[in-house]
Amino acid sequence: MATVTTSSAAGYNAGKQKCYTETTDQFGKTVFTSPGQTVVVDFPTLSTPTGSNITIAPGGFISLDANVTYQISHRVDVVENVNNDPAAGHILYNVTTASLIPPVSLMGQTNTIQFTPDATTTLVLLAYMPDGIPPNTTTQPKTWQYPQQIQNSEISIVQVGGTTANV
């Protein structure tokens, strides 16, 4: 008898993720530095995954097996009391091929896509500031700055094609 296993995994961050780094200078003062136009969204709370085709690792790295179709849903919100540009958004980035996976979504919107990698692939979810997505070169890109933060980030990945049979 064969058992069919479908993979799924999810990650969530109910807290706030800083979109800046903090260091201390030689005078003991706190210095805030921008990471630039994009921030990799982290998911410190992970569901118990099913199957073996999907892995979500610390730092927001998502590994997907090849030749399997996945439904990926993601959402990122901005801290309400922070004056962020309303055009900020989020998009999946394929680390393996160094390419974006459209469409882009504004903060607070959920994006659901289907994706079938032809090789084992690593993805991250990027939160970006306006004009922070290449190849837009017509305006000066904005960068994340202190005290900007994102919150309530979540991602859900479900295998919807290419099931694996275990005998």
N, C-alpha and C positions, 0 to 999 in steps of 0.2 A: 504494500500500500504506500502511495506517495503522499507526502505532506507538502502543501504549498505554503510558503512563507512570504509574506509581504512586509517590506520594511517601512518603518516610520520613525520620526524623531522630531522633537520640538525643543525650543529654547526660549527663555523668557527673562526679562530684567524688569522687575517691578520697581526697582530703585532708580536712581539718577546716575547717569554716566557722564563724567566730566569731559568736556570737549576742549580741554587745555591741559597742560602739564604744570606742575608746581615744583620749583626748586628753591634753594636758599642761597643767596649770594654771600660774598665774603664779609658782609656787614650784618649777617643774620636776618636779612629782610627776605620775605617771600617774593619770588619772581614768577609771574605767570607767562607761559609761552604758548603760542598757537601751534597746533600740529599741522596747520595748513587748511586746505579747502575741504578735505575729506577726513572722516574718522571711521575706523572699523568698529561696527556695533558688536558689543560683547553680550553674551548670554550666560550669566553666572548660574541660572537655575535651568537645569536640563530635565526633560522627561526621561523615563526609562525607555530606551529605544527598543523597537521590535525588529527582528530580522538583522541582517548584517550588511546591507548595502549603503547605509547612511551613518555617518558619524559627525557629531557636533563636538568640537574640542574647545578647551579654554582659549580665550582670545578671539572667539567668533569664527574659527575656521571650520568649514563644513566640507566633508569628504563624501563624494558620490561615486559609486561604481559605474563602470562603463556600460553602454547599451541597455540601460534601464530608463524608463520614463518616470519622471518625478513631478508631482504637483507641489509647488513651493508657494507658500503665502507668507508675506512679511509686512510688518507695520512698525513705525517709529513715531513717537510723539516728541514734542518740544516742551520743556518745562514752561508752564503757563506764565509764570511771573518773570520770565526772561524775555527781553525784547529781541527776539530772533526775526530775521527776515522771513516773511511768509512764503517766499519762493524756495526756501530750503527744502530738501527732500531726501529720498533714499532710493538706492538701486543696488541690484546684485552685481558683483564683480567676479569674473572668472579669473582666479589667480593663475591657473594652469596655462591659459591662452592669453593672459593680459588683455582681456576684453570685457566690456560692459554687456550685461544681459538686460535689454530693455523690456518693458518701458520703465521710465522713471516715475516715482510717486511723490507727491507732496507730503510733508509731515502730517501725520494724523490719518492718512489714507492707507487702506490695505491694498496690497498688490498681490494677485495670484496669477502664476504662469505655469506652463508645462515646459519641462526642460529634459532633453535626452542627450547626455554627453556621449561622445564616441570613444572616450578614453577616461580612465579614472581621473576625476576632476576635483579641485579644491576651489570653493567659493567663499566669499565674505560678503556681508551686507554693509554697504557704505552709506553713511549719513553725510550729505554734502551741503555746502553753502551755495548760493546762486552763482552761476557761471563757474562752478567748481568741477564741472564735468567736461573733459576734453571732447571735441576739438574747439569749443567756443573760445575764440580769441578776439572777439570784437569789444569786449569790456574787461576791465580789470576784475579778476575774481575776488570775491570776499573770502575771508578766512574765519575759522572758529576762533573766538576770543573769550577770555574770562569775563563773566561768569556763566557762559553758555553751556547748557547741558541738554542731553536727550533723556527721555524716560519712557517707560512702558514699551520697550522694544520687544518684539516677539517674532519668531519664525516657526513655521510648521512645514515639515516635508513628509510627503506620503508617496510611496511607490505606487504608480498607477498602471504600469506596464512592464513587461519583461520579468515576470515572476520566476523565482528560483524554486525548483523542485528538489526536495530532500528525500532520498529513498532509504 
